[in-house]
Amino acid sequence: MPTIQIAGNDCYYTYEDLGHDDTIVFSNSLGTDLSMWDKVVHCLRKHLNILRYDTRGHGQSSINSDTVTIEELGQDVIALLDHLRLGKVYFCGLSMGGQIGQWLGIHHPERFIKNIIANTAAKIGTAEGWNARIAQVKEHGLGSILDGTAQRWFTPAFRQEHPEAVRDVLEKFTQTSLQGYIACCAAVRDADFRKALSNLKVPTLVISGTQDEVTTTVDGEFLASGIPRSRHVQLEANHLSSVELPVEFAKNVLYAAKNEGDFYLEIYH
């Protein structure tokens, strides 16, 4: 994959110019890389150009600091768009990527046509919970939270029926830079958009998983009620809904992207 220097870090990305008028940017969740979007992207290539990247400290992207903020991760996206000379694009982020999408929609609405934020919240978890996780992985490594991660990310049925897919995602998780994981844990811990959602002016689709206990449907409804032009869709999935239900996820993304007018005013079929 090509790379650019952003704030001293190597940012790895893949941009597929497939001859379409519009591009969609995909932003990964904490502890994954851009491959988490493989099956969703497969469904969308006929309709949109595809830009995927590894968030700082994830996949092949480096990190040169022990700390990072959601604001800095959002600025990385803007720098990448500038580097590729892309105008207005669609954005799709999950969990941490969804928080990046919230920041972008608030601070750079002029760069985005529509925003899809999945399995995320205006405020994810508690400081105590994040600090406990940081302490755990500092002392025992990412492998020590592997079982809990699998349970948080996938429904029991998916784990049973698709063990290879689960194994692939968890293998990428264990390969994540410990420095990057801890820094991004703190970024998610400190992000709080609860009082800023009314300033998110980009039309936004919120996707929640009905079995997601990390970012619940209640969190999704809070987002949708606070963002002025938004709608809320619930999928029968856990936290990584794009991995569990890629076709259904892609259909919702495409509907949001290609529906004429503001999709949040329409009835989804």
C-alpha positions in Angstrom: 0.0 0.0 0.0 1.1 3.6 -0.5 2.1 5.7 2.5 2.2 9.4 3.4 3.7 11.2 6.3 1.0 12.7 8.6 2.2 14.5 11.8 5.4 12.4 11.6 3.5 9.1 11.3 3.4 6.8 8.3 -0.2 6.6 7.2 -0.9 3.6 5.0 -3.9 3.7 2.7 -5.4 2.2 -0.4 -7.4 4.3 -2.8 -9.4 2.6 -5.6 -10.4 5.0 -8.3 -13.0 2.9 -10.0 -14.2 5.5 -12.4 -17.2 6.6 -10.2 -18.2 10.2 -9.5 -18.0 9.8 -5.7 -15.6 8.3 -3.1 -16.3 6.8 0.2 -13.7 6.8 3.1 -13.7 3.9 5.5 -12.3 4.3 9.1 -11.5 1.2 11.2 -12.4 0.4 14.8 -10.1 0.2 17.7 -7.9 -2.9 17.4 -8.6 -3.6 13.7 -7.2 -2.5 10.4 -8.6 -1.6 7.0 -9.3 -5.2 6.2 -12.3 -5.1 8.5 -14.1 -3.5 5.5 -13.2 -6.2 2.9 -16.7 -7.7 2.4 -18.5 -4.4 2.6 -16.1 -2.9 0.0 -16.7 -5.9 -2.2 -20.4 -5.0 -2.3 -19.7 -1.3 -3.0 -17.0 -1.3 -5.7 -19.6 -1.1 -8.5 -21.0 2.1 -7.1 -18.3 4.1 -5.4 -14.5 4.8 -5.4 -13.0 3.3 -2.2 -10.5 5.0 0.1 -9.4 2.9 3.1 -6.7 3.7 5.6 -5.2 2.3 8.8 -5.7 4.6 11.8 -2.5 5.6 13.6 -0.9 2.7 15.5 -3.1 0.2 13.6 -2.3 -2.1 10.8 0.6 -0.7 8.9 0.3 2.9 10.1 2.8 4.0 12.6 2.5 6.2 15.7 5.3 8.3 17.1 3.6 9.3 20.4 2.2 7.7 23.5 -0.9 9.9 23.3 -3.3 10.9 20.5 -6.8 12.5 20.4 -9.8 12.0 18.2 -9.2 15.5 16.9 -5.7 14.4 15.7 -7.1 11.2 14.1 -9.8 13.4 12.4 -7.1 15.7 11.1 -5.3 12.7 9.6 -8.4 12.1 7.4 -8.4 15.7 6.2 -4.6 15.5 5.4 -5.2 12.3 3.5 -8.1 13.8 1.5 -5.8 16.8 0.7 -3.0 14.6 -0.3 -5.2 12.7 -2.8 -6.8 16.0 -3.9 -10.3 14.7 -3.2 -13.2 17.1 -2.8 -16.4 16.2 -0.9 -16.6 12.5 -0.1 -18.8 10.1 1.9 -17.4 8.9 5.2 -18.1 5.6 7.0 -16.5 4.8 10.4 -17.2 2.2 13.0 -16.7 2.5 16.8 -13.6 4.6 17.1 -14.0 5.4 13.4 -17.5 6.6 14.2 -16.2 9.0 16.7 -13.7 10.3 14.1 -16.7 10.7 11.9 -18.5 12.8 14.5 -15.5 15.1 14.9 -15.2 15.5 11.1 -18.9 16.2 10.7 -18.7 18.9 13.4 -15.5 20.5 12.3 -15.2 19.9 8.6 -18.8 19.6 7.2 -17.7 21.1 4.0 -15.6 18.1 3.1 -18.4 15.5 3.4 -21.6 14.7 1.4 -23.0 12.3 4.0 -21.7 10.6 7.1 -22.3 6.9 8.2 -21.3 6.3 11.8 -21.8 2.7 13.0 -21.6 1.0 16.4 -20.5 4.1 18.1 -21.6 6.6 20.7 -21.2 10.3 21.5 -19.4 9.0 24.7 -18.1 5.4 24.7 -17.7 3.7 28.0 -16.3 5.2 31.2 -12.9 6.5 32.2 -12.7 3.8 34.8 -13.4 1.1 32.3 -10.9 2.4 29.8 -8.2 2.9 32.4 -8.7 -0.6 33.6 -8.3 -1.9 30.1 -5.1 0.2 29.5 -3.6 -1.1 32.7 -4.5 -4.7 31.8 -2.8 -4.6 28.3 0.2 -2.7 29.6 0.9 -5.5 32.1 -0.3 -8.6 30.2 -0.5 -7.7 26.6 -3.3 -7.7 24.1 -3.6 -11.5 24.2 -4.9 -11.2 27.8 -8.2 -9.6 26.6 -8.7 -11.7 23.5 -11.6 -13.8 24.8 -13.4 -10.7 26.1 -12.8 -8.9 22.8 -14.4 -11.8 20.8 -17.5 -11.7 23.0 -17.8 -8.0 22.7 -17.4 -8.0 18.9 -19.3 -11.0 17.7 -22.6 -12.7 18.6 -22.4 -16.3 19.8 -24.1 -17.5 16.6 -21.5 -15.8 14.4 -18.6 -17.1 16.5 -20.0 -20.6 16.1 -20.9 -20.4 12.4 -17.9 -18.4 11.1 -14.9 -19.3 13.3 -12.4 -18.5 10.5 -13.7 -15.0 10.1 -13.5 -14.5 13.9 -10.0 -15.9 14.0 -8.8 -13.6 11.2 -10.1 -10.5 12.9 -8.6 -11.6 16.3 -5.3 -12.3 14.7 -5.2 -8.8 13.4 -6.1 -7.6 16.8 -3.1 -9.3 18.5 -0.8 -7.8 15.8 -1.9 -4.3 16.7 0.9 -2.0 18.0 0.5 -2.0 21.8 1.6 1.7 21.8 -1.1 2.4 19.2 -3.8 0.5 21.0 -3.2 2.2 24.3 -3.0 5.7 22.7 -6.2 5.1 20.9 -7.9 3.7 24.0 -7.2 6.9 25.7 -8.4 8.9 22.7 -11.8 7.1 22.8 -11.9 7.4 26.6 -11.5 11.2 26.4 -13.8 11.9 23.4 -17.2 13.3 24.3 -19.6 14.7 21.7 -22.7 14.7 23.8 -23.0 18.5 23.9 -21.8 19.0 20.3 -24.1 16.8 18.3 -26.3 19.8 17.3 -23.3 21.2 15.4 -22.9 18.1 13.2 -24.4 19.5 10.0 -23.6 16.6 7.6 -26.6 14.3 6.9 -25.8 11.3 9.0 -26.9 7.6 9.1 -26.4 6.0 12.5 -26.1 2.2 12.5 -26.4 0.2 15.7 -26.3 -3.5 16.5 -29.2 -4.9 18.5 -26.8 -7.2 20.4 -24.0 -4.6 20.8 -23.4 -4.1 24.5 -20.4 -1.7 23.9 -22.3 0.9 21.9 -26.0 0.1 22.4 -29.0 0.9 20.4 -29.8 3.5 23.1 -26.5 5.1 22.2 -27.5 5.1 18.6 -30.8 6.7 19.3 -29.1 9.4 21.4 -26.9 10.2 18.4 -29.8 10.2 16.0 -31.9 12.4 18.3 -29.0 14.9 18.7 -27.8 15.2 15.1 -30.1 17.6 13.2 -30.3 15.6 9.9 -30.0 11.9 10.8 -31.7 8.6 10.8 -31.1 5.4 12.8 -30.9 1.8 11.5 -30.6 -1.2 13.7 -28.9 -4.4 12.5 -29.2 -7.8 14.1 -25.5 -7.9 15.0 -22.9 -7.3 17.7 -20.2 -4.6 17.8 -18.5 -5.4 14.4 -21.8 -5.3 12.4 -19.9 -4.7 9.2 -18.1 -8.0 9.6 -21.2 -10.0 10.8 -23.6 -8.6 8.2 -21.5 -7.1 5.4 -24.2 -7.3 2.7 -26.9 -5.7 4.9 -24.4 -3.1 6.1 -23.4 -2.2 2.5 -27.0 -1.9 1.4 -27.6 0.7 4.1 -24.4 2.6 3.2 -25.4 2.6 -0.5 -28.9 3.7 0.3 -27.5 6.6 2.4 -25.0 7.5 -0.3 -27.2 7.2 -3.4 -30.7 8.1 -2.4 -31.8 11.3 -4.0 -32.4 14.1 -1.6 -31.7 13.8 2.1 -32.0 10.1 3.0 -33.0 10.9 6.6 -36.4 12.1 5.3 -37.1 8.9 3.5 -38.5 5.5 4.5 -35.9 2.7 4.2 -37.0 -0.3 2.1 
